[in-house]
Amino acid sequence: MKIKKANVILDDKKYRINHHANKEVSYMFLIIIGIIGVVWFLQPVFRHFIWNIGNITGLVLFGLMALAGIFRKPIRKLAAKLWQKVPGKILVVAVCAVILCGAVLAAVETACMAVAAAKKPAEDATLVVLGCKVNGESPSRMLHERLEAAYTYLTEHPDAVCVVSGGQGTDEKISEAKCMYRYLTEKGIDPSRLYKEDRSVSTRENLAFSEKIIKEKGLPSSVAIVTNEFHEYRAGEVAKALEMDYGAVPAGTALYLLPTFYVRELYGILYEWVF
């Protein structure tokens, strides 16, 4: 009996040691992921001075993740103390509910983005390239990605025509449409296949003003929208509201930029749904 009791005690000790070791590994993993996330969301700031709600949110979330791993002991004590009283339990449950709802909402929006990016355009569609920032007279990284997608499409569809859409911002030397026109013609696209829409300052105006050109010039009414993959859903919703027949020609996004603009787009979609 004594031997059995001793074995039980040893097994219990082993379990406690292994359980503690596993918990420590989990917390270290949490810290490492948090640090990686913070560095990732800082990349647009370091490289292009891009600072928006996307990387602010990412920095806050991953920063909190890293801090939760570092200060795990006082946090556990605080949670245990709160759980002892009804108001504390309500607070803990409310925080967990908000986190769960946020995760579910992000998953639903991400699914919408994926489905929209996979929507194929009609064979005879008019390509519409949505504008993006111009640095001086050169396309920004994201505009360059859209232009590469447009170039590939126009090369693979030699009969297709294209509307390049985007006005001139206060910090841009030329309009986004002019920048795109230059880029595509310099790569060998026949200028007769390109139409410039250089007044728009938003996605809605991009598509509304482009539709006007399409009607005026008698171009195919179906459109193939070129924008970054995460933006195809919102662009498609605008096209749907304008009663346009549309499909997607998604452009890839640089990995160091994708998290920031993906998170920002989550807010954009939520705004569209609510307002």
C-alpha positions, -999 to +999 in steps of 0.1 A: +000+000+000+028+024+009+045+017-025+013+024-043+008+056-024+043+067-031+038+060-068+006+080-069+025+109-052+053+107-077+029+105-106+010+136-093+043+155-090+053+145-125+019+157-138+023+190-119+058+196-133+048+187-168+016+208-166+037+238-153+063+233-181+035+232-207+020+264-194+054+281-194+059+271-230+025+284-239+032+318-223+066+319-241+048+312-274+024+340-266+052+364-260+071+355-292+039+357-313+032+391-297+066+405-305+065+392-341+031+408-346+043+441-332+073+441-355+051+431-385+027+459-380+055+484-376+069+476-410+047+500-430+057+528-405+094+521-410+093+517-447+067+542-459+056+561-428+021+545-431+002+550-399-035+541-398-062+523-378-050+490-392-015+490-377-026+509-346-051+480-339-025+454-347+001+470-325-024+472-296-036+436-299-001+420-303+013+443-277-013+432-252-006+396-262+031+400-254+023+418-222-001+391-212+026+365-215+052+387-196+029+396-168+010+363-166+013+359-128-003+392-117-029+389-145-039+354-132-041+367-097-063+396-108-086+374-128-090+350-098-097+379-075-123+393-099-140+359-103-147+358-066-174+385-069-204+388-091-194+422-107-160+408-114-175+377-130-197+399-152-166+419-163-145+388-171-174+373-191-181+406-209-144+409-219-144+373-232-177+378-251-163+409-268-131+390-278-152+361-292-176+384-311-147+403-326-130+371-337-163+358-353-169+391-370-134+392-384-138+356-397-171+364-414-156+395-430-125+376-441-148+350-458-166+378-476-133+391-489-122+356-501-155+350-519-154+384-536-118+381-547-127+348-564-157+362-584-148+358-621-156+387-645-173+382-678-151+373-708-157+406-726-156+428-694-141+463-694-112+464-669-115+492-643-084+498-622-091+516-589-068+543-580-043+543-551-016+567-538+010+581-562+043+591-548+052+622-567+047+608-602+054+572-595+029+545-583+030+535-547+037+498-539+000+490-538-008+509-570+021+491-586+005+458-576-028+468-591-011+479-623+008+446-626-025+427-623-041+450-649-011+445-673-014+407-669-051+408-676-047+431-707-019+409-720-040+377-716-071+394-731-058+414-761-093+426-770-101+440-736-102+478-729-094+495-696-105+525-676-078+537-652-095+556-624-082+580-599-080+618-593-051+639-580-045+642-543-030+673-526+003+654-521+004+639-556+021+657-586-001+640-612-034+622-611-035+585-603-052+579-637-023+597-655+003+577-635-015+544-644-018+554-681+019+561-683+028+529-666+007+507-688+017+524-721+054+522-711+049+485-706+036+482-742-002+484-738-017+502-768-030+537-757-061+532-777-072+505-752-070+529-722-094+555-710-086+579-682-110+589-654-091+615-634-117+632-612-126+605-586-114+606-549-131+575-535-140+539-546-176+549-552-165+577-575-140+555-592-168+531-603-195+557-608-173+580-630-159+549-648-194+537-656-202+570-671-171+567-695-181+531-703-216+543-714-203+574-733-178+553-752-200+523-758-176+499-740-187+465-727-210+472-697-196+443-675-166+454-655-136+436-641-125+455-610-087+456-604-078+463-568-060+445-539-075+413-529-087+425-495-105+454-511-125+435-537-155+428-514-161+465-506-155+475-542-179+448-553-206+460-529-203+495-544-206+481-579-237+462-568-252+493-554-246+510-587-263+480-605-231+471-623-223+436-636-189+430-621-162+405-614-128+407-597-092+408-609-074+408-575-039+421-571-016+406-545-004+426-516+031+427-502+033+406-470+046+435-449+017+457-459-011+430-459-018+428-421-021+466-418-045+471-447-064+439-440-072+451-405-081+485-418-104+469-443-122+451-415-132+484-401-142+497-436-165+467-442-180+471-407-187+508-414-204+499-447-226+473-430-236+497-402-240+529-421 
